[in-house]
Every structure is written in C-alpha cells, then in structure tokens.
Amino acid sequence: MSKTDWHLAQVNVGRLVAAHDAAEVAEFFARLDEINAIADKSPGFVWRLQDEGGNATELQTTPDPRLIVNMSTWTDPDSLFAFVYRSAHTPVMAKRREWFERFDGAFQALWWVPAGYHPSIEDGLSRLWLLDRFGANRNAFTFKARFPRPDEQGLPVDMRPDPWCVGRA
C-alpha cells in the first residue's frame, strides 16, 4: 500500500458534567454544529461519525448516557493536528473542563486504517483500551507518540501537542 492508501483514524471520548439538557453543558451543545462545520471544511478531513442530527452525541455507545464519543478519519496526521490545535476548534477545546469530567484513562487514540474505511464505535473504544493497557503502540497511539503508517518503518514521532491535551487524563 502507498501513502495515499492509509488514513488516520481518531477517537476521543468525554463524560459530560451533567445530562445533555442541563445548563452546565448548554454552551458545548450550542457550539457543536460550528465545530463540526470547521472539521468538515478542514484540509485533510475525510469522514466523521454522525447520528441523524449531524453529530454523534445522541448515539448511546455505552451504558453511561453522559459518555460522548467522537470519531473521524483524516488523510494525514498533520491535517488532524492542525484542526485540533491550530483552528477555531482549539479555543473551544480549551474549555472542555467546563463541560467534561476528568477522564480516568485514555480519552483519545489514533490509529491507521485503509483509505475509505469508516471505523466503528467498537473499533474506537477498543483502541482506547489498547492504549490504556499497553501504552502507545502501532495499534493505538497519540500525537505525543505518533507511529508511522503500517507501510513505513520508523520510531514514533512526538508532534508536540499542547501539554493540556495529549490524549490522557
């Protein structure tokens, strides 16, 4: 496979500080369409998990109704990194502690998928488990230790994410 045959998948999860309809998380939900639109228009964006409302917040992924899952695929790590840390998404993400509880364990994982593949929620949750159990590896990693595509050799690269958001609580 060549460079263009691989996409970078990402999952991130968070547990809301209150129920979906509570005032404490109203701003988060009010900004969701704006942030999704930024992602959709970002260079390198390929796909994101969506429910009928255009985001993934109504998908009941676990028995916990306050746990939210976000997943997407990107053509390359630099595109995802630019969206996360260098776009209008960044100041909104910086407020996440207002809306989400501190998460016990990995809340973000990255991994390579064949181009065109849309990972399932189970794929994403299993990557978080792998990261928690075994640390960064070729099957589940973070921007702090990003592994090369499966068709490449090499050591993990530290993309130097902002220290307040490296994928672990």
PyMOL commands that set and color helices and strands:
alter all, ss='L'
color gray80, all
select helices_A, chain A and resi 3-5+23-41+77-86+89-93+96-99+121-134
alter helices_A, ss='H'
color red, helices_A
select strands_A, chain A and resi 6-15+45-48+67-74+108-114
alter strands_A, ss='S'
color yellow, strands_A
deselect
rebuild
show_as cartoon
